[in-house]
Amino acid sequence: GSGTGMAAHERITAALDLPVYFCAPHHPWQRGTNENTNGLLRQYLRKNADLRTFSQEDLNSIAARLNDRPRRVLDWDSPRQRED
């Protein structure tokens, strides 16, 4: 159904131990970062990948790579460098 993608985000959040963010309604300018992150995730998780086939260590490794990757939108800092 139309809500299955939204429901799956809770499992992904738990599996990656990362929050999942959605664009605020009527804020389409937020979509660029969302789509960029989705593209980065596709380097590791193919479309419709079954997350049950990945170990927690695999998912932790993917999360660490993304969090340590410099981002142009952050003036080439990594997300981890911008943590409080």
N, C-alpha and C positions, 0 to 999 in steps of 0.2 A: 504493500500500500504506500500511499504518499508519505506516511510518517516513519517508514522503516529506516531511512537514512538518519533522521534525527534520533531515533531510539538507539541506533547502533553506536552513536557517539559516546554514550555512557560506558559501553564496553571498551571502546578504544581508549577513552580517558583512563579507565581503570588499568587496562593492559599496559599503557605507556607511562602511567603515573604522571600524566601531563594534562593540564586543562585543555579543553577544546573550546574554541571561541567561534561564535557566529557573528556575522555582520548585524549591527543594530538595524531594525526596520527603518527603511527610508534613508539609509546611510550607505549608498552603493560605493562610495569612494573607499570604504573599508575592504572591498572585495579583492583588491590587488594583492595585498599581503596574504589574504586567505588563499587565493589561487596560487600564489608563488609557493607557499608552504605545502599545498597539496602537490604541486609539481615536484618539490624536493622529496616529499614522502614517496612519490611514485618511483624514485630511483631505488628505493628499497622494498617497497610493497607494491606489487602489481595490482592493477584494478581488480576489485572483487577478491583480493587475497583473503584466505581463511587465516585469521590471526591465531587460531588454535594451533596452526602448524609451526608457529614461532615460539621459541622459549622466551621466558622473561629476560634472560641474558641477551638474546637477540634484540628484543624490543628496547632494552636499556641501552644497548650499543647504538641503535638507530637514533634514539632520543639524544644521546650524548653527541653524536656526530652533528645532528641538526643544531643543537644548542651551542656547539663550539664553532659553527660555520659563520664566518664573517658575512654580514648582510649590508648591501649598499644602502638600504633604507635606514640603517643604524650607523651611517658614516663609517662603514667597514668594521664596526665592533661586532662581536658575536652576541647573540641573545644572552649568553651566560655572563658576558662582561657588563650587561645592562641590568643584571639582577640587583635588587636592593640589598 
